[in-house]
Amino acid sequence: MSNFDFIAFDADDTLWHNERLYADAQARFAGLLSHYHKPEWVQDRLYQTETRNIQHFGYGIKAFALSMIETAVELTEGRISGRDIQAVINLAKEMLSADVQLLDHVSETIPQLANDYRLMVITKGDLLDQETKILRSGLEGYFQHIEVVSHKTRESYERVLKRYSIAPARFMMIGNSLKSDILPILELGASAVYIPYELTWLHERAEPPADGHAGYYPLEHTGQLPVLLKGLERQNK
């Protein structure tokens, strides 16, 4: 019998590349406003606007686009042209239609795990965007449930586990964000696998758990998951 009733995966920057799109967009946005302010200042103000707007717009590319437009209006004191606003909108559309590029080891590891475990996705952001990316990723069929939540907190995870009658002790979450994917899960008494991504949005940064924290397993990449899980199964026989 498996140790886990469900193994859940974050989506963005855990299954496929995502933060690269935002980093590129931020650089292009700063370039658009470079005749008003230095790029570093533009990006700092954009982050401040994003953080302020999370309570209103949540997460995702559409929320990011609104924050870019608001930042552009503020930093130009309303002098931003309609043409430049359209450029920001076009930039967001490019992000939404970008190819879904799976991370290394994902394409072979997810089908392998699906043979032995029940898998699900728990991701946050815009519902349409996330559902579309999951469909285009080619991975949809391997997950029994897909949950798109507005925020990843202990409470939101508790609601998901309750919905599917999953005991925390029999649940594992895998993700790249300590703040969203790891720390709330450990608070619940569930297991969490941290697989860092090459880029981390400032808002998602947090201190890692102490070495040896129960249920916490840092890995370098997704391809190491089968070995970890087999080891945990052997320990509990």
KESEVEX-290139 format. One record per residue (C-alpha): x, y, z; residue in one letter; chain. Coordinates in nm, 4 decimals, always signed. Example, Ala and Ser with C-alpha at 12.3 -4.5 7.8 and 13.67 -1.06 7.14 Angstrom:
BEGIN
c1;c2;c3;aa;ch
+1.2300;-0.4500;+0.7800;a;A .
+1.3670;-0.1060;+0.7140;s;A .
//
This chain:
BEGIN
c1;c2;c3;aa;ch
+0.0000;+0.0000;+0.0000;m;A .
+0.1303;+0.3458;-0.0924;s;A .
+0.2240;+0.6012;+0.1722;n;A .
+0.0212;+0.8640;-0.0103;f;A .
-0.3393;+0.8808;-0.1258;d;A .
-0.2484;+1.1689;-0.3564;f;A .
+0.0647;+1.3390;-0.4833;i;A .
+0.0016;+1.6945;-0.6008;a;A .
+0.2106;+1.9119;-0.8280;f;A .
+0.2311;+2.2851;-0.8634;d;A .
+0.2183;+2.3818;-1.2316;a;A .
+0.4127;+2.6982;-1.3218;d;A .
+0.7901;+2.6486;-1.2883;d;A .
+0.7348;+2.3001;-1.1489;t;A .
+0.5931;+2.1257;-1.4564;l;A .
+0.6741;+2.3901;-1.7179;w;A .
+0.8698;+2.7131;-1.7581;h;A .
+0.6781;+3.0258;-1.6612;n;A .
+0.8854;+3.2847;-1.4731;e;A .
+1.1038;+3.3269;-1.7817;r;A .
+0.8046;+3.4854;-1.9555;l;A .
+0.7613;+3.7367;-1.6747;y;A .
+1.1321;+3.8226;-1.6625;a;A .
+1.1345;+3.8880;-2.0368;d;A .
+0.8141;+4.0923;-2.0183;a;A .
+0.9471;+4.3029;-1.7303;q;A .
+1.2621;+4.3833;-1.9276;a;A .
+1.0619;+4.4808;-2.2353;r;A .
+0.8224;+4.6878;-2.0243;f;A .
+1.1148;+4.8714;-1.8643;a;A .
+1.2525;+4.9363;-2.2114;g;A .
+0.9194;+5.0815;-2.3180;l;A .
+0.9394;+5.3356;-2.0351;l;A .
+1.3147;+5.3914;-2.0576;s;A .
+1.2717;+5.7469;-2.1873;h;A .
+1.0884;+5.8292;-1.8611;y;A .
+1.2839;+5.6369;-1.5947;h;A .
+1.5758;+5.3996;-1.5444;k;A .
+1.4870;+5.0318;-1.6022;p;A .
+1.5696;+4.9362;-1.2414;e;A .
+1.3285;+5.1998;-1.1099;w;A .
+1.0534;+5.0885;-1.3481;v;A .
+1.0858;+4.7252;-1.2429;q;A .
+1.0892;+4.8173;-0.8740;d;A .
+0.7727;+5.0225;-0.9106;r;A .
+0.6091;+4.7453;-1.1121;l;A .
+0.6764;+4.4976;-0.8313;y;A .
+0.5272;+4.7397;-0.5784;q;A .
+0.2161;+4.7751;-0.7937;t;A .
+0.1838;+4.3973;-0.8409;e;A .
+0.2096;+4.3383;-0.4670;t;A .
-0.0491;+4.6064;-0.3945;r;A .
-0.2868;+4.4651;-0.6545;n;A .
-0.2792;+4.0990;-0.5505;i;A .
-0.5771;+4.1614;-0.3222;q;A .
-0.7728;+4.3017;-0.6172;h;A .
-0.6591;+4.0979;-0.9184;f;A .
-0.4956;+3.7876;-0.7743;g;A .
-0.2165;+3.6200;-0.9708;y;A .
-0.1494;+3.5497;-1.3355;g;A .
-0.0715;+3.7206;-1.6633;i;A .
-0.3922;+3.9234;-1.6803;k;A .
-0.3285;+4.0644;-1.3326;a;A .
+0.0304;+4.1334;-1.4369;f;A .
-0.0886;+4.3224;-1.7446;a;A .
-0.3185;+4.5441;-1.5383;l;A .
-0.0310;+4.6201;-1.3026;s;A .
+0.1934;+4.7097;-1.5965;m;A .
-0.0669;+4.9498;-1.7306;i;A .
-0.1217;+5.1088;-1.3909;e;A .
+0.2533;+5.1462;-1.3387;t;A .
+0.2947;+5.3006;-1.6825;a;A .
+0.0225;+5.5571;-1.6136;v;A .
+0.1708;+5.6452;-1.2741;e;A .
+0.5345;+5.6699;-1.3878;l;A .
+0.4475;+5.8865;-1.6879;t;A .
+0.2019;+6.0986;-1.4886;e;A .
-0.0677;+6.0045;-1.7358;g;A .
+0.1376;+6.0908;-2.0456;r;A .
+0.1681;+5.7323;-2.1672;i;A .
+0.0336;+5.7088;-2.5223;s;A .
-0.2427;+5.4831;-2.6430;g;A .
+0.0135;+5.3177;-2.8697;r;A .
+0.2321;+5.2268;-2.5719;d;A .
-0.0684;+5.0975;-2.3765;i;A .
-0.1489;+4.8776;-2.6754;q;A .
+0.2111;+4.7530;-2.6704;a;A .
+0.1635;+4.6430;-2.3089;v;A .
-0.1590;+4.4622;-2.4014;i;A .
+0.0144;+4.2915;-2.6933;n;A .
+0.2934;+4.1848;-2.4607;l;A .
+0.0411;+4.0176;-2.2293;a;A .
-0.1207;+3.8403;-2.5244;k;A .
+0.2194;+3.7068;-2.6293;e;A .
+0.2664;+3.5654;-2.2814;m;A .
-0.0758;+3.4012;-2.2845;l;A .
-0.0131;+3.2343;-2.6204;s;A .
+0.3490;+3.1316;-2.5570;a;A .
+0.4381;+2.7674;-2.6062;d;A .
+0.4201;+2.5486;-2.2968;v;A .
+0.7735;+2.4201;-2.2445;q;A .
+0.8024;+2.1327;-2.0000;l;A .
+1.0914;+2.1309;-1.7549;l;A .
+1.3591;+1.8654;-1.7908;d;A .
+1.2531;+1.5172;-1.6719;h;A .
+0.8817;+1.6076;-1.6484;v;A .
+0.7654;+1.4356;-1.9679;s;A .
+0.9000;+1.0970;-1.8573;e;A .
+0.8544;+1.1243;-1.4799;t;A .
+0.4855;+1.2188;-1.4663;i;A .
+0.3678;+0.9142;-1.6685;p;A .
+0.5925;+0.6906;-1.4575;q;A .
+0.4469;+0.8205;-1.1313;l;A .
+0.0913;+0.7998;-1.2662;a;A .
+0.1335;+0.4223;-1.2918;n;A .
+0.1762;+0.3918;-0.9151;d;A .
+0.0141;+0.6978;-0.7576;y;A .
-0.2921;+0.9147;-0.7900;r;A .
-0.1776;+1.2561;-0.9089;l;A .
-0.3347;+1.5999;-0.9009;m;A .
-0.2414;+1.9576;-0.9848;v;A .
-0.2871;+2.2441;-0.7400;i;A .
-0.1960;+2.5752;-0.8963;t;A .
-0.2885;+2.9385;-0.8493;k;A .
-0.3612;+3.2084;-1.1033;g;A .
-0.6142;+3.2834;-1.3717;d;A .
-0.8509;+2.9899;-1.4288;l;A .
-0.8646;+3.0109;-1.8098;l;A .
-0.4895;+3.0550;-1.8477;d;A .
-0.4030;+2.7668;-1.6156;q;A .
-0.6580;+2.5294;-1.7664;e;A .
-0.5341;+2.6148;-2.1156;t;A .
-0.1698;+2.5541;-2.0239;k;A .
-0.2501;+2.2194;-1.8641;i;A .
-0.4349;+2.1149;-2.1783;l;A .
-0.1548;+2.2305;-2.4090;r;A .
+0.1106;+2.0666;-2.1926;s;A .
-0.0045;+1.7179;-2.2930;g;A .
-0.0059;+1.6127;-1.9271;l;A .
-0.3746;+1.6524;-1.8455;e;A .
-0.4569;+1.2821;-1.8713;g;A .
-0.2141;+1.1876;-1.5962;y;A .
-0.3888;+1.3939;-1.3274;f;A .
-0.7098;+1.2796;-1.1636;q;A .
-0.7920;+1.6267;-1.0321;h;A .
-0.6911;+1.9804;-1.1273;i;A .
-0.7430;+2.2585;-0.8753;e;A .
-0.6887;+2.6255;-0.9626;v;A .
-0.6995;+2.8384;-0.6482;v;A .
-0.6739;+3.2145;-0.5991;s;A .
-0.4162;+3.1860;-0.3199;h;A .
-0.2069;+2.9051;-0.1745;k;A .
-0.2438;+2.9194;+0.1998;t;A .
-0.2879;+2.6605;+0.4720;r;A .
-0.6624;+2.7273;+0.4566;e;A .
-0.6867;+2.6812;+0.0802;s;A .
-0.4976;+2.3518;+0.0990;y;A .
-0.7208;+2.2384;+0.3843;e;A .
-1.0253;+2.3008;+0.1668;r;A .
-0.8807;+2.0940;-0.1172;v;A .
-0.7900;+1.8048;+0.1115;l;A .
-1.1340;+1.8126;+0.2715;k;A .
-1.3020;+1.8123;-0.0704;r;A .
-1.1292;+1.4864;-0.1627;y;A .
-1.1253;+1.3368;+0.1890;s;A .
-0.7442;+1.3249;+0.2034;i;A .
-0.5697;+1.3058;+0.5396;a;A .
-0.2680;+1.5411;+0.5532;p;A .
-0.0405;+1.2555;+0.6607;a;A .
-0.1217;+1.0811;+0.3314;r;A .
-0.0648;+1.3797;+0.1055;f;A .
+0.2455;+1.5106;-0.0686;m;A .
+0.2858;+1.8438;-0.2500;m;A .
+0.5630;+1.9139;-0.4998;i;A .
+0.6553;+2.2669;-0.6038;g;A .
+0.9161;+2.5355;-0.6592;n;A .
+0.7847;+2.7991;-0.4171;s;A .
+0.8769;+2.7703;-0.0511;l;A .
+0.6136;+3.0280;+0.0370;k;A .
+0.3246;+2.8788;-0.1598;s;A .
+0.3999;+2.5095;-0.2108;d;A .
+0.6084;+2.4026;+0.0863;i;A .
+0.5569;+2.5945;+0.4112;l;A .
+0.1724;+2.5797;+0.4197;p;A .
+0.1851;+2.2061;+0.3474;i;A .
+0.4301;+2.1376;+0.6288;l;A .
+0.2073;+2.3369;+0.8656;e;A .
-0.0698;+2.0916;+0.7850;l;A .
+0.1468;+1.7936;+0.8728;g;A .
+0.1686;+1.6763;+0.5121;a;A .
+0.4827;+1.6066;+0.3072;s;A .
+0.6412;+1.8575;+0.0707;a;A .
+0.9074;+1.8262;-0.1986;v;A .
+1.0889;+2.1451;-0.2891;y;A .
+1.2378;+2.1606;-0.6395;i;A .
+1.3798;+2.5093;-0.6953;p;A .
+1.3457;+2.6830;-1.0291;y;A .
+1.6159;+2.8952;-1.1927;e;A .
+1.4176;+3.2155;-1.1257;l;A .
+1.1998;+3.3056;-0.8279;t;A .
+0.9597;+3.5983;-0.8139;w;A .
+1.0488;+3.8190;-0.5170;l;A .
+0.6981;+3.7766;-0.3726;h;A .
+0.7463;+3.3986;-0.3509;e;A .
+1.0771;+3.3989;-0.1651;r;A .
+1.0957;+3.2601;+0.1884;a;A .
+1.3373;+3.0940;+0.4245;e;A .
+1.3534;+2.7149;+0.3874;p;A .
+1.2615;+2.4815;+0.6736;p;A .
+1.5387;+2.3695;+0.9057;a;A .
+1.7467;+2.0713;+0.7978;d;A .
+1.5777;+1.7487;+0.8943;g;A .
+1.2290;+1.8992;+0.9194;h;A .
+0.9787;+1.6123;+0.9168;a;A .
+0.8171;+1.5636;+0.5784;g;A .
+1.0427;+1.8101;+0.3936;y;A .
+1.2405;+1.6779;+0.0966;y;A .
+1.4500;+1.9123;-0.1209;p;A .
+1.5452;+1.7765;-0.4629;l;A .
+1.7371;+1.9122;-0.7602;e;A .
+1.4919;+1.8091;-1.0320;h;A .
+1.1706;+1.6162;-1.0975;t;A .
+1.3563;+1.3122;-1.2268;g;A .
+1.4671;+1.2350;-0.8692;q;A .
+1.1101;+1.1870;-0.7470;l;A .
+1.0710;+0.8127;-0.8225;p;A .
+1.3821;+0.7272;-0.6199;v;A .
+1.2660;+0.9455;-0.3288;l;A .
+0.9221;+0.7883;-0.3248;l;A .
+1.0564;+0.4332;-0.3439;k;A .
+1.2882;+0.5113;-0.0541;g;A .
+0.9993;+0.6418;+0.1542;l;A .
+0.7950;+0.3328;+0.0736;e;A .
+1.0787;+0.1057;+0.1902;r;A .
+1.1160;+0.3011;+0.5150;q;A .
+0.7506;+0.2469;+0.6017;n;A .
+0.7235;-0.1221;+0.5261;k;A .
//
